[in-house]
Amino acid sequence: MIGRVLDSSSLVHWARRSSPYVSAVIFSRAEHEGYIVPVVTTAPAVTAALAQIPDAAVAVLDALVRMEICVVDDLTPGSAPGVAEVLRAAGPYAAEQLTAASVVHAARRRDIPVVTSNPHPLVTLADRMGIELEIDLIP
């Protein structure tokens, strides 16, 4: 299992430079010569993070998204059914859970852990679907 999925909480930590752990996760991906060990995130997670960070931190998040090691899953008509499958487990809270559903979907497709400081919404969705989701909790 290589790579990590970054949810909006880990993106906020990265942009604010508030977690040495998140920095270590990201920079450890860049240390593999000859091949890329990706960090994956989703367009909804980037959007949610941008809404939570100060303007001065936007450039830091933008730099991550532009790194060769970063893969951003778009929410497209092709990926919408898979994200909706996860989102269905949120029931009446589906609209609020779009970001979490996109992160669970990305982690499940790639079979890699999610780096987060807020595992509850991710684990709840995964459990309701019967998905094993590995969490890489930010200390």
N, CA, C and O atoms as CSV, one atom per row, in Angstrom:
chain,resi,resn,atom,element,x,y,z
A,1,MET,N,N,0.843,-1.166,0.000
A,1,MET,CA,C,0.000,0.000,0.000
A,1,MET,C,C,0.896,1.240,0.000
A,1,MET,O,O,1.652,1.471,0.943
A,2,ILE,N,N,0.801,2.024,-1.059
A,2,ILE,CA,C,1.581,3.250,-1.111
A,2,ILE,C,C,0.632,4.425,-1.282
A,2,ILE,O,O,-0.490,4.266,-1.762
A,3,GLY,N,N,1.085,5.588,-0.890
A,3,GLY,CA,C,0.288,6.786,-1.028
A,3,GLY,C,C,-0.595,7.024,0.172
A,3,GLY,O,O,-0.724,6.173,1.052
A,4,ARG,N,N,-1.194,8.185,0.194
A,4,ARG,CA,C,-2.119,8.592,1.238
A,4,ARG,C,C,-3.167,9.499,0.614
A,4,ARG,O,O,-2.879,10.228,-0.335
A,5,VAL,N,N,-4.387,9.455,1.148
A,5,VAL,CA,C,-5.443,10.382,0.767
A,5,VAL,C,C,-5.515,11.450,1.841
A,5,VAL,O,O,-5.580,11.140,3.031
A,6,LEU,N,N,-5.505,12.709,1.423
A,6,LEU,CA,C,-5.595,13.829,2.354
A,6,LEU,C,C,-7.018,14.374,2.349
A,6,LEU,O,O,-7.544,14.744,1.299
A,7,ASP,N,N,-7.640,14.423,3.529
A,7,ASP,CA,C,-8.965,15.020,3.614
A,7,ASP,C,C,-8.828,16.517,3.870
A,7,ASP,O,O,-7.714,17.040,3.913
A,8,SER,N,N,-9.938,17.199,4.037
A,8,SER,CA,C,-9.877,18.654,4.200
A,8,SER,C,C,-9.157,19.056,5.479
A,8,SER,O,O,-8.496,20.094,5.506
A,9,SER,N,N,-9.271,18.246,6.560
A,9,SER,CA,C,-8.572,18.619,7.798
A,9,SER,C,C,-7.061,18.566,7.616
A,9,SER,O,O,-6.348,19.426,8.135
A,10,SER,N,N,-6.565,17.577,6.892
A,10,SER,CA,C,-5.112,17.503,6.674
A,10,SER,C,C,-4.646,18.613,5.728
A,10,SER,O,O,-3.533,19.118,5.871
A,11,LEU,N,N,-5.486,18.994,4.768
A,11,LEU,CA,C,-5.133,20.108,3.884
A,11,LEU,C,C,-5.078,21.430,4.661
A,11,LEU,O,O,-4.216,22.269,4.403
A,12,VAL,N,N,-5.993,21.607,5.604
A,12,VAL,CA,C,-5.981,22.807,6.447
A,12,VAL,C,C,-4.706,22.829,7.288
A,12,VAL,O,O,-4.051,23.865,7.402
A,13,HIS,N,N,-4.355,21.681,7.879
A,13,HIS,CA,C,-3.108,21.611,8.658
A,13,HIS,C,C,-1.902,21.963,7.780
A,13,HIS,O,O,-1.016,22.705,8.204
A,14,TRP,N,N,-1.873,21.429,6.564
A,14,TRP,CA,C,-0.763,21.716,5.651
A,14,TRP,C,C,-0.688,23.210,5.348
A,14,TRP,O,O,0.377,23.816,5.460
A,15,ALA,N,N,-1.810,23.799,4.969
A,15,ALA,CA,C,-1.831,25.205,4.576
A,15,ALA,C,C,-1.449,26.132,5.725
A,15,ALA,O,O,-0.784,27.147,5.520
A,16,ARG,N,N,-1.870,25.780,6.918
A,16,ARG,CA,C,-1.556,26.605,8.090
A,16,ARG,C,C,-0.185,26.285,8.671
A,16,ARG,O,O,0.289,26.963,9.583
A,17,ARG,N,N,0.454,25.232,8.125
A,17,ARG,CA,C,1.767,24.790,8.623
A,17,ARG,C,C,1.669,24.457,10.103
A,17,ARG,O,O,2.576,24.770,10.875
A,18,SER,N,N,0.565,23.819,10.504
A,18,SER,CA,C,0.292,23.573,11.914
A,18,SER,C,C,0.540,22.137,12.365
A,18,SER,O,O,0.364,21.820,13.542
A,19,SER,N,N,0.944,21.268,11.446
A,19,SER,CA,C,1.171,19.879,11.825
A,19,SER,C,C,2.462,19.343,11.206
A,19,SER,O,O,2.528,19.128,9.996
A,20,PRO,N,N,3.488,19.126,12.033
A,20,PRO,CA,C,4.697,18.498,11.513
A,20,PRO,C,C,4.411,17.116,10.920
A,20,PRO,O,O,5.105,16.674,10.005
A,21,TYR,N,N,3.386,16.438,11.446
A,21,TYR,CA,C,3.048,15.106,10.947
A,21,TYR,C,C,2.584,15.185,9.488
A,21,TYR,O,O,3.053,14.417,8.648
A,22,VAL,N,N,1.675,16.099,9.187
A,22,VAL,CA,C,1.187,16.231,7.812
A,22,VAL,C,C,2.346,16.607,6.888
A,22,VAL,O,O,2.454,16.076,5.782
A,23,SER,N,N,3.201,17.508,7.331
A,23,SER,CA,C,4.371,17.866,6.516
A,23,SER,C,C,5.245,16.645,6.253
A,23,SER,O,O,5.733,16.457,5.139
A,24,ALA,N,N,5.442,15.821,7.269
A,24,ALA,CA,C,6.258,14.615,7.106
A,24,ALA,C,C,5.608,13.641,6.126
A,24,ALA,O,O,6.293,13.044,5.295
A,25,VAL,N,N,4.289,13.480,6.219
A,25,VAL,CA,C,3.586,12.595,5.285
A,25,VAL,C,C,3.797,13.077,3.852
A,25,VAL,O,O,4.103,12.282,2.964
A,26,ILE,N,N,3.636,14.362,3.633
A,26,ILE,CA,C,3.755,14.899,2.273
A,26,ILE,C,C,5.196,14.838,1.780
A,26,ILE,O,O,5.446,14.381,0.664
A,27,PHE,N,N,6.149,15.293,2.595
A,27,PHE,CA,C,7.535,15.299,2.131
A,27,PHE,C,C,8.109,13.888,1.995
A,27,PHE,O,O,9.013,13.673,1.187
A,28,SER,N,N,7.606,12.930,2.761
A,28,SER,CA,C,8.098,11.551,2.611
A,28,SER,C,C,7.691,10.976,1.261
A,28,SER,O,O,8.360,10.075,0.753
A,29,ARG,N,N,6.619,11.470,0.674
A,29,ARG,CA,C,6.177,11.002,-0.643
A,29,ARG,C,C,7.148,11.451,-1.725
A,29,ARG,O,O,7.301,10.770,-2.739
A,30,ALA,N,N,7.802,12.586,-1.525
A,30,ALA,CA,C,8.689,13.151,-2.545
A,30,ALA,C,C,10.088,12.551,-2.511
A,30,ALA,O,O,10.905,12.854,-3.380
A,31,GLU,N,N,10.381,11.712,-1.531
A,31,GLU,CA,C,11.734,11.187,-1.355
A,31,GLU,C,C,12.046,9.954,-2.188
A,31,GLU,O,O,13.178,9.471,-2.159
A,32,HIS,N,N,11.094,9.441,-2.916
A,32,HIS,CA,C,11.302,8.211,-3.679
A,32,HIS,C,C,11.765,8.560,-5.082
A,32,HIS,O,O,10.982,9.027,-5.909
A,33,GLU,N,N,13.039,8.330,-5.339
A,33,GLU,CA,C,13.599,8.658,-6.645
A,33,GLU,C,C,13.121,7.665,-7.703
A,33,GLU,O,O,13.054,6.460,-7.462
A,34,GLY,N,N,12.798,8.190,-8.860
A,34,GLY,CA,C,12.455,7.338,-9.990
A,34,GLY,C,C,10.983,7.005,-10.107
A,34,GLY,O,O,10.550,6.565,-11.172
A,35,TYR,N,N,10.204,7.193,-9.076
A,35,TYR,CA,C,8.771,6.956,-9.177
A,35,TYR,C,C,8.042,7.844,-8.177
A,35,TYR,O,O,8.625,8.326,-7.206
A,36,ILE,N,N,6.787,8.044,-8.432
A,36,ILE,CA,C,5.986,8.932,-7.598
A,36,ILE,C,C,5.140,8.106,-6.642
A,36,ILE,O,O,4.433,7.188,-7.056
A,37,VAL,N,N,5.217,8.439,-5.363
A,37,VAL,CA,C,4.343,7.879,-4.346
A,37,VAL,C,C,3.358,9.000,-4.020
A,37,VAL,O,O,3.718,9.953,-3.328
A,38,PRO,N,N,2.142,8.899,-4.501
A,38,PRO,CA,C,1.269,10.063,-4.478
A,38,PRO,C,C,0.638,10.382,-3.127
A,38,PRO,O,O,0.469,9.521,-2.264
A,39,VAL,N,N,0.302,11.649,-2.990
A,39,VAL,CA,C,-0.708,12.060,-2.027
A,39,VAL,C,C,-1.915,12.408,-2.887
A,39,VAL,O,O,-1.802,13.119,-3.886
A,40,VAL,N,N,-3.048,11.904,-2.488
A,40,VAL,CA,C,-4.276,12.082,-3.247
A,40,VAL,C,C,-5.210,12.937,-2.409
A,40,VAL,O,O,-5.269,12.787,-1.189
A,41,THR,N,N,-5.924,13.815,-3.049
A,41,THR,CA,C,-7.001,14.543,-2.394
A,41,THR,C,C,-8.130,14.660,-3.398
A,41,THR,O,O,-8.043,14.132,-4.507
A,42,THR,N,N,-9.173,15.343,-3.015
A,42,THR,CA,C,-10.320,15.482,-3.904
A,42,THR,C,C,-10.660,16.961,-4.068
A,42,THR,O,O,-10.355,17.780,-3.202
A,43,ALA,N,N,-11.290,17.288,-5.184
A,43,ALA,CA,C,-11.695,18.676,-5.407
A,43,ALA,C,C,-12.613,19.177,-4.288
A,43,ALA,O,O,-12.442,20.313,-3.848
A,44,PRO,N,N,-13.587,18.379,-3.802
A,44,PRO,CA,C,-14.387,18.859,-2.678
A,44,PRO,C,C,-13.556,19.101,-1.410
A,44,PRO,O,O,-13.841,20.037,-0.662
A,45,ALA,N,N,-12.547,18.283,-1.162
A,45,ALA,CA,C,-11.702,18.487,0.019
A,45,ALA,C,C,-10.882,19.763,-0.120
A,45,ALA,O,O,-10.721,20.504,0.849
A,46,VAL,N,N,-10.361,20.027,-1.321
A,46,VAL,CA,C,-9.617,21.269,-1.552
A,46,VAL,C,C,-10.544,22.470,-1.350
A,46,VAL,O,O,-10.155,23.461,-0.732
A,47,THR,N,N,-11.758,22.378,-1.868
A,47,THR,CA,C,-12.724,23.462,-1.730
A,47,THR,C,C,-13.043,23.724,-0.261
A,47,THR,O,O,-13.061,24.874,0.177
A,48,ALA,N,N,-13.294,22.658,0.501
A,48,ALA,CA,C,-13.597,22.813,1.927
A,48,ALA,C,C,-12.415,23.413,2.680
A,48,ALA,O,O,-12.603,24.254,3.559
A,49,ALA,N,N,-11.206,22.990,2.343
A,49,ALA,CA,C,-10.007,23.541,3.002
A,49,ALA,C,C,-9.842,25.025,2.673
A,49,ALA,O,O,-9.543,25.828,3.557
A,50,LEU,N,N,-10.034,25.386,1.414
A,50,LEU,CA,C,-9.907,26.798,1.026
A,50,LEU,C,C,-10.883,27.682,1.796
A,50,LEU,O,O,-10.578,28.835,2.102
A,51,ALA,N,N,-12.044,27.140,2.103
A,51,ALA,CA,C,-13.047,27.909,2.843
A,51,ALA,C,C,-12.655,28.110,4.311
A,51,ALA,O,O,-13.224,28.965,4.991
A,52,GLN,N,N,-11.688,27.329,4.801
A,52,GLN,CA,C,-11.326,27.368,6.219
A,52,GLN,C,C,-9.984,28.023,6.513
A,52,GLN,O,O,-9.630,28.195,7.679
A,53,ILE,N,N,-9.234,28.390,5.484
A,53,ILE,CA,C,-7.897,28.927,5.731
A,53,ILE,C,C,-7.841,30.418,5.437
A,53,ILE,O,O,-8.624,30.922,4.631
A,54,PRO,N,N,-6.918,31.131,6.087
A,54,PRO,CA,C,-6.765,32.552,5.795
A,54,PRO,C,C,-6.163,32.756,4.399
A,54,PRO,O,O,-5.509,31.869,3.852
A,55,ASP,N,N,-6.397,33.927,3.851
A,55,ASP,CA,C,-5.890,34.228,2.502
A,55,ASP,C,C,-4.392,33.984,2.372
A,55,ASP,O,O,-3.922,33.534,1.327
A,56,ALA,N,N,-3.646,34.277,3.426
A,56,ALA,CA,C,-2.183,34.106,3.375
A,56,ALA,C,C,-1.783,32.635,3.213
A,56,ALA,O,O,-0.683,32.353,2.737
A,57,ALA,N,N,-2.638,31.710,3.591
A,57,ALA,CA,C,-2.315,30.286,3.498
A,57,ALA,C,C,-2.729,29.654,2.170
A,57,ALA,O,O,-2.370,28.512,1.884
A,58,VAL,N,N,-3.474,30.389,1.373
A,58,VAL,CA,C,-3.946,29.848,0.088
A,58,VAL,C,C,-2.776,29.450,-0.805
A,58,VAL,O,O,-2.830,28.407,-1.455
A,59,ALA,N,N,-1.738,30.247,-0.848
A,59,ALA,CA,C,-0.580,29.940,-1.695
A,59,ALA,C,C,0.103,28.639,-1.267
A,59,ALA,O,O,0.627,27.907,-2.107
A,60,VAL,N,N,0.098,28.353,0.021
A,60,VAL,CA,C,0.712,27.118,0.523
A,60,VAL,C,C,-0.089,25.908,0.044
A,60,VAL,O,O,0.486,24.912,-0.395
A,61,LEU,N,N,-1.405,25.997,0.129
A,61,LEU,CA,C,-2.250,24.902,-0.350
A,61,LEU,C,C,-2.128,24.765,-1.871
A,61,LEU,O,O,-2.053,23.654,-2.396
A,62,ASP,N,N,-2.108,25.877,-2.557
A,62,ASP,CA,C,-1.957,25.857,-4.011
A,62,ASP,C,C,-0.647,25.189,-4.421
A,62,ASP,O,O,-0.605,24.457,-5.410
A,63,ALA,N,N,0.416,25.438,-3.669
A,63,ALA,CA,C,1.712,24.817,-3.974
A,63,ALA,C,C,1.622,23.297,-3.866
A,63,ALA,O,O,2.190,22.581,-4.691
A,64,LEU,N,N,0.914,22.804,-2.857
A,64,LEU,CA,C,0.750,21.351,-2.712
A,64,LEU,C,C,-0.004,20.781,-3.904
A,64,LEU,O,O,0.417,19.784,-4.491
A,65,VAL,N,N,-1.108,21.406,-4.258
A,65,VAL,CA,C,-1.938,20.910,-5.355
A,65,VAL,C,C,-1.160,20.872,-6.670
A,65,VAL,O,O,-1.446,20.044,-7.535
A,66,ARG,N,N,-0.189,21.752,-6.822
A,66,ARG,CA,C,0.614,21.809,-8.049
A,66,ARG,C,C,1.832,20.878,-8.017
A,66,ARG,O,O,2.492,20.707,-9.042
A,67,MET,N,N,2.142,20.275,-6.873
A,67,MET,CA,C,3.294,19.375,-6.783
A,67,MET,C,C,3.082,18.142,-7.654
A,67,MET,O,O,1.954,17.680,-7.830
A,68,GLU,N,N,4.162,17.624,-8.189
A,68,GLU,CA,C,4.103,16.423,-9.021
A,68,GLU,C,C,3.544,15.229,-8.253
A,68,GLU,O,O,2.920,14.347,-8.844
A,69,ILE,N,N,3.764,15.196,-6.939
A,69,ILE,CA,C,3.310,14.059,-6.133
A,69,ILE,C,C,1.831,14.119,-5.788
A,69,ILE,O,O,1.286,13.149,-5.261
A,70,CYS,N,N,1.168,15.238,-6.074
A,70,CYS,CA,C,-0.232,15.424,-5.666
A,70,CYS,C,C,-1.185,15.087,-6.809
A,70,CYS,O,O,-1.029,15.565,-7.933
A,71,VAL,N,N,-2.167,14.259,-6.498
A,71,VAL,CA,C,-3.226,13.913,-7.444
A,71,VAL,C,C,-4.529,14.414,-6.845
A,71,VAL,O,O,-4.873,14.071,-5.714
A,72,VAL,N,N,-5.257,15.229,-7.608
A,72,VAL,CA,C,-6.550,15.735,-7.146
A,72,VAL,C,C,-7.644,15.049,-7.960
A,72,VAL,O,O,-7.738,15.226,-9.175
A,73,ASP,N,N,-8.466,14.266,-7.268
A,73,ASP,CA,C,-9.608,13.629,-7.930
A,73,ASP,C,C,-10.696,14.679,-8.128
A,73,ASP,O,O,-11.159,15.290,-7.165
A,74,ASP,N,N,-11.096,14.883,-9.362
A,74,ASP,CA,C,-12.209,15.784,-9.649
A,74,ASP,C,C,-13.516,15.056,-9.404
A,74,ASP,O,O,-13.587,13.830,-9.486
A,75,LEU,N,N,-14.539,15.820,-9.105
A,75,LEU,CA,C,-15.878,15.252,-9.033
A,75,LEU,C,C,-16.503,15.494,-10.405
A,75,LEU,O,O,-16.916,16.605,-10.735
A,76,THR,N,N,-16.559,14.431,-11.187
A,76,THR,CA,C,-17.005,14.514,-12.576
A,76,THR,C,C,-18.239,13.638,-12.763
A,76,THR,O,O,-18.590,12.867,-11.869
A,77,PRO,N,N,-18.898,13.748,-13.911
A,77,PRO,CA,C,-20.004,12.830,-14.168
A,77,PRO,C,C,-19.573,11.356,-14.092
A,77,PRO,O,O,-20.368,10.490,-13.726
A,78,GLY,N,N,-18.328,11.087,-14.435
A,78,GLY,CA,C,-17.841,9.705,-14.364
A,78,GLY,C,C,-17.588,9.216,-12.948
A,78,GLY,O,O,-17.793,8.038,-12.657
A,79,SER,N,N,-17.143,10.108,-12.059
A,79,SER,CA,C,-16.871,9.696,-10.675
A,79,SER,C,C,-18.079,9.878,-9.767
A,79,SER,O,O,-18.121,9.311,-8.675
A,80,ALA,N,N,-19.060,10.660,-10.203
A,80,ALA,CA,C,-20.229,10.951,-9.365
A,80,ALA,C,C,-20.964,9.693,-8.877
A,80,ALA,O,O,-21.356,9.656,-7.710
A,81,PRO,N,N,-21.170,8.667,-9.708
A,81,PRO,CA,C,-21.870,7.488,-9.198
A,81,PRO,C,C,-21.132,6.793,-8.038
A,81,PRO,O,O,-21.766,6.334,-7.088
A,82,GLY,N,N,-19.811,6.717,-8.116
A,82,GLY,CA,C,-19.045,6.093,-7.032
A,82,GLY,C,C,-19.087,6.902,-5.758
A,82,GLY,O,O,-19.218,6.342,-4.670
A,83,VAL,N,N,-18.977,8.231,-5.879
A,83,VAL,CA,C,-19.070,9.102,-4.705
A,83,VAL,C,C,-20.495,9.045,-4.153
A,83,VAL,O,O,-20.681,9.004,-2.937
A,84,ALA,N,N,-21.501,9.042,-5.029
A,84,ALA,CA,C,-22.897,8.973,-4.586
A,84,ALA,C,C,-23.176,7.673,-3.843
A,84,ALA,O,O,-23.962,7.656,-2.895
A,85,GLU,N,N,-22.537,6.582,-4.268
A,85,GLU,CA,C,-22.705,5.298,-3.577
A,85,GLU,C,C,-22.261,5.423,-2.120
A,85,GLU,O,O,-22.935,4.925,-1.218
A,86,VAL,N,N,-21.132,6.087,-1.893
A,86,VAL,CA,C,-20.654,6.317,-0.525
A,86,VAL,C,C,-21.566,7.319,0.176
A,86,VAL,O,O,-21.913,7.132,1.342
A,87,LEU,N,N,-21.949,8.367,-0.520
A,87,LEU,CA,C,-22.764,9.437,0.051
A,87,LEU,C,C,-24.138,8.951,0.499
A,87,LEU,O,O,-24.705,9.483,1.454
A,88,ARG,N,N,-24.670,7.953,-0.178
A,88,ARG,CA,C,-25.974,7.390,0.189
A,88,ARG,C,C,-26.002,6.950,1.652
A,88,ARG,O,O,-27.045,7.011,2.303
A,89,ALA,N,N,-24.865,6.513,2.158
A,89,ALA,CA,C,-24.787,6.061,3.554
A,89,ALA,C,C,-24.970,7.204,4.542
A,89,ALA,O,O,-25.218,6.959,5.723
A,90,ALA,N,N,-24.853,8.452,4.084
A,90,ALA,CA,C,-25.010,9.610,4.976
A,90,ALA,C,C,-26.471,9.925,5.254
A,90,ALA,O,O,-26.770,10.712,6.152
A,91,GLY,N,N,-27.379,9.329,4.508
A,91,GLY,CA,C,-28.807,9.551,4.739
A,91,GLY,C,C,-29.182,11.015,4.619
A,91,GLY,O,O,-28.830,11.672,3.639
A,92,PRO,N,N,-29.900,11.533,5.622
A,92,PRO,CA,C,-30.396,12.914,5.529
A,92,PRO,C,C,-29.288,13.966,5.603
A,92,PRO,O,O,-29.538,15.147,5.361
A,93,TYR,N,N,-28.077,13.547,5.933
A,93,TYR,CA,C,-26.957,14.488,6.035
A,93,TYR,C,C,-26.066,14.448,4.798
A,93,TYR,O,O,-24.912,14.873,4.840
A,94,ALA,N,N,-26.610,13.937,3.701
A,94,ALA,CA,C,-25.815,13.734,2.490
A,94,ALA,C,C,-25.148,15.012,1.994
A,94,ALA,O,O,-23.974,14.993,1.623
A,95,ALA,N,N,-25.879,16.111,1.985
A,95,ALA,CA,C,-25.300,17.351,1.460
A,95,ALA,C,C,-24.079,17.774,2.267
A,95,ALA,O,O,-23.098,18.252,1.698
A,96,GLU,N,N,-24.128,17.604,3.581
A,96,GLU,CA,C,-23.012,17.988,4.438
A,96,GLU,C,C,-21.844,17.006,4.341
A,96,GLU,O,O,-20.730,17.331,4.753
A,97,GLN,N,N,-22.082,15.836,3.812
A,97,GLN,CA,C,-21.077,14.784,3.792
A,97,GLN,C,C,-20.388,14.596,2.447
A,97,GLN,O,O,-19.653,13.624,2.271
A,98,LEU,N,N,-20.601,15.488,1.505
A,98,LEU,CA,C,-20.020,15.318,0.175
A,98,LEU,C,C,-18.503,15.210,0.216
A,98,LEU,O,O,-17.928,14.352,-0.453
A,99,THR,N,N,-17.850,16.067,0.991
A,99,THR,CA,C,-16.392,16.018,1.068
A,99,THR,C,C,-15.930,14.682,1.632
A,99,THR,O,O,-15.022,14.062,1.080
A,100,ALA,N,N,-16.540,14.233,2.720
A,100,ALA,CA,C,-16.156,12.953,3.327
A,100,ALA,C,C,-16.382,11.806,2.347
A,100,ALA,O,O,-15.545,10.910,2.238
A,101,ALA,N,N,-17.496,11.830,1.641
A,101,ALA,CA,C,-17.782,10.761,0.682
A,101,ALA,C,C,-16.744,10.724,-0.428
A,101,ALA,O,O,-16.328,9.646,-0.853
A,102,SER,N,N,-16.321,11.894,-0.903
A,102,SER,CA,C,-15.328,11.918,-1.980
A,102,SER,C,C,-13.986,11.375,-1.494
A,102,SER,O,O,-13.271,10.718,-2.250
A,103,VAL,N,N,-13.645,11.646,-0.235
A,103,VAL,CA,C,-12.385,11.148,0.341
A,103,VAL,C,C,-12.453,9.629,0.542
A,103,VAL,O,O,-11.503,8.922,0.204
A,104,VAL,N,N,-13.559,9.123,1.085
A,104,VAL,CA,C,-13.717,7.670,1.269
A,104,VAL,C,C,-13.657,6.969,-0.089
A,104,VAL,O,O,-13.021,5.924,-0.226
A,105,HIS,N,N,-14.311,7.540,-1.074
A,105,HIS,CA,C,-14.296,6.951,-2.420
A,105,HIS,C,C,-12.877,6.889,-2.979
A,105,HIS,O,O,-12.474,5.866,-3.533
A,106,ALA,N,N,-12.110,7.982,-2.838
A,106,ALA,CA,C,-10.729,8.010,-3.335
A,106,ALA,C,C,-9.868,6.974,-2.611
A,106,ALA,O,O,-9.071,6.280,-3.242
A,107,ALA,N,N,-10.026,6.869,-1.306
A,107,ALA,CA,C,-9.242,5.893,-0.526
A,107,ALA,C,C,-9.606,4.464,-0.907
A,107,ALA,O,O,-8.729,3.610,-1.034
A,108,ARG,N,N,-10.889,4.206,-1.087
A,108,ARG,CA,C,-11.336,2.861,-1.455
A,108,ARG,C,C,-10.831,2.477,-2.844
A,108,ARG,O,O,-10.373,1.352,-3.045
A,109,ARG,N,N,-10.910,3.397,-3.801
A,109,ARG,CA,C,-10.460,3.095,-5.175
A,109,ARG,C,C,-8.978,2.757,-5.220
A,109,ARG,O,O,-8.546,1.908,-6.000
A,110,ARG,N,N,-8.200,3.435,-4.370
A,110,ARG,CA,C,-6.748,3.252,-4.400
A,110,ARG,C,C,-6.235,2.307,-3.320
A,110,ARG,O,O,-5.065,1.924,-3.331
A,111,ASP,N,N,-7.106,1.932,-2.391
A,111,ASP,CA,C,-6.743,1.077,-1.263
A,111,ASP,C,C,-5.562,1.661,-0.483
A,111,ASP,O,O,-4.568,0.982,-0.227
A,112,ILE,N,N,-5.700,2.951,-0.109
A,112,ILE,CA,C,-4.679,3.627,0.686
A,112,ILE,C,C,-5.345,4.362,1.851
A,112,ILE,O,O,-6.528,4.698,1.780
A,113,PRO,N,N,-4.583,4.612,2.926
A,113,PRO,CA,C,-5.147,5.264,4.110
A,113,PRO,C,C,-5.457,6.747,3.901
A,113,PRO,O,O,-4.954,7.393,2.981
A,114,VAL,N,N,-6.307,7.257,4.796
A,114,VAL,CA,C,-6.673,8.672,4.809
A,114,VAL,C,C,-5.966,9.357,5.970
A,114,VAL,O,O,-6.039,8.892,7.107
A,115,VAL,N,N,-5.285,10.456,5.686
A,115,VAL,CA,C,-4.657,11.275,6.722
A,115,VAL,C,C,-5.695,12.298,7.165
A,115,VAL,O,O,-6.187,13.079,6.352
A,116,THR,N,N,-6.031,12.293,8.463
A,116,THR,CA,C,-7.078,13.181,8.961
A,116,THR,C,C,-6.919,13.455,10.450
A,116,THR,O,O,-6.330,12.661,11.184
A,117,SER,N,N,-7.452,14.590,10.879
A,117,SER,CA,C,-7.567,14.858,12.306
A,117,SER,C,C,-9.016,14.684,12.749
A,117,SER,O,O,-9.325,14.832,13.932
A,118,ASN,N,N,-9.910,14.371,11.803
A,118,ASN,CA,C,-11.324,14.202,12.101
A,118,ASN,C,C,-11.848,12.941,11.417
A,118,ASN,O,O,-12.507,13.032,10.381
A,119,PRO,N,N,-11.564,11.769,11.982
A,119,PRO,CA,C,-11.937,10.525,11.317
A,119,PRO,C,C,-13.424,10.173,11.395
A,119,PRO,O,O,-13.905,9.363,10.604
A,120,HIS,N,N,-14.150,10.768,12.330
A,120,HIS,CA,C,-15.531,10.345,12.573
A,120,HIS,C,C,-16.415,10.304,11.322
A,120,HIS,O,O,-17.012,9.262,11.051
A,121,PRO,N,N,-16.525,11.396,10.545
A,121,PRO,CA,C,-17.424,11.311,9.389
A,121,PRO,C,C,-16.957,10.301,8.341
A,121,PRO,O,O,-17.777,9.686,7.659
A,122,LEU,N,N,-15.653,10.132,8.215
A,122,LEU,CA,C,-15.111,9.182,7.245
A,122,LEU,C,C,-15.403,7.748,7.659
A,122,LEU,O,O,-15.878,6.943,6.858
A,123,VAL,N,N,-15.114,7.439,8.916
A,123,VAL,CA,C,-15.310,6.087,9.437
A,123,VAL,C,C,-16.796,5.739,9.473
A,123,VAL,O,O,-17.175,4.605,9.179
A,124,THR,N,N,-17.634,6.705,9.832
A,124,THR,CA,C,-19.074,6.462,9.872
A,124,THR,C,C,-19.595,6.064,8.495
A,124,THR,O,O,-20.342,5.093,8.368
A,125,LEU,N,N,-19.207,6.804,7.474
A,125,LEU,CA,C,-19.636,6.460,6.118
A,125,LEU,C,C,-19.089,5.100,5.695
A,125,LEU,O,O,-19.823,4.272,5.155
A,126,ALA,N,N,-17.817,4.876,5.938
A,126,ALA,CA,C,-17.207,3.599,5.550
A,126,ALA,C,C,-17.883,2.432,6.270
A,126,ALA,O,O,-18.175,1.407,5.653
A,127,ASP,N,N,-18.131,2.583,7.564
A,127,ASP,CA,C,-18.786,1.510,8.329
A,127,ASP,C,C,-20.180,1.208,7.791
A,127,ASP,O,O,-20.568,0.046,7.682
A,128,ARG,N,N,-20.921,2.241,7.459
A,128,ARG,CA,C,-22.280,2.044,6.949
A,128,ARG,C,C,-22.282,1.317,5.612
A,128,ARG,O,O,-23.270,0.684,5.239
A,129,MET,N,N,-21.168,1.412,4.897
A,129,MET,CA,C,-21.062,0.734,3.606
A,129,MET,C,C,-20.370,-0.612,3.712
A,129,MET,O,O,-20.311,-1.362,2.737
A,130,GLY,N,N,-19.847,-0.923,4.889
A,130,GLY,CA,C,-19.104,-2.159,5.047
A,130,GLY,C,C,-17.713,-2.092,4.440
A,130,GLY,O,O,-17.142,-3.113,4.056
A,131,ILE,N,N,-17.170,-0.879,4.356
A,131,ILE,CA,C,-15.843,-0.661,3.786
A,131,ILE,C,C,-14.835,-0.581,4.924
A,131,ILE,O,O,-15.073,0.098,5.923
A,132,GLU,N,N,-13.711,-1.272,4.773
A,132,GLU,CA,C,-12.605,-1.109,5.717
A,132,GLU,C,C,-11.806,0.100,5.279
A,132,GLU,O,O,-11.264,0.132,4.174
A,133,LEU,N,N,-11.734,1.095,6.148
A,133,LEU,CA,C,-11.016,2.325,5.837
A,133,LEU,C,C,-9.907,2.497,6.857
A,133,LEU,O,O,-10.152,2.581,8.060
A,134,GLU,N,N,-8.681,2.547,6.352
A,134,GLU,CA,C,-7.546,2.761,7.251
A,134,GLU,C,C,-7.370,4.252,7.463
A,134,GLU,O,O,-7.313,5.028,6.509
A,135,ILE,N,N,-7.282,4.644,8.732
A,135,ILE,CA,C,-7.106,6.042,9.099
A,135,ILE,C,C,-5.680,6.254,9.575
A,135,ILE,O,O,-5.179,5.498,10.407
A,136,ASP,N,N,-5.031,7.273,9.054
A,136,ASP,CA,C,-3.708,7.714,9.482
A,136,ASP,C,C,-3.960,9.010,10.247
A,136,ASP,O,O,-3.966,10.095,9.666
A,137,LEU,N,N,-4.169,8.882,11.566
A,137,LEU,CA,C,-4.602,9.989,12.401
A,137,LEU,C,C,-3.470,10.986,12.636
A,137,LEU,O,O,-2.361,10.607,13.012
A,138,ILE,N,N,-3.766,12.255,12.409
A,138,ILE,CA,C,-2.789,13.320,12.664
A,138,ILE,C,C,-2.641,13.464,14.166
A,138,ILE,O,O,-3.628,13.711,14.859
A,139,PRO,N,N,-1.411,13.313,14.693
A,139,PRO,CA,C,-1.235,13.430,16.142
A,139,PRO,C,C,-1.456,14.856,16.640
A,139,PRO,O,O,-1.344,15.116,17.838
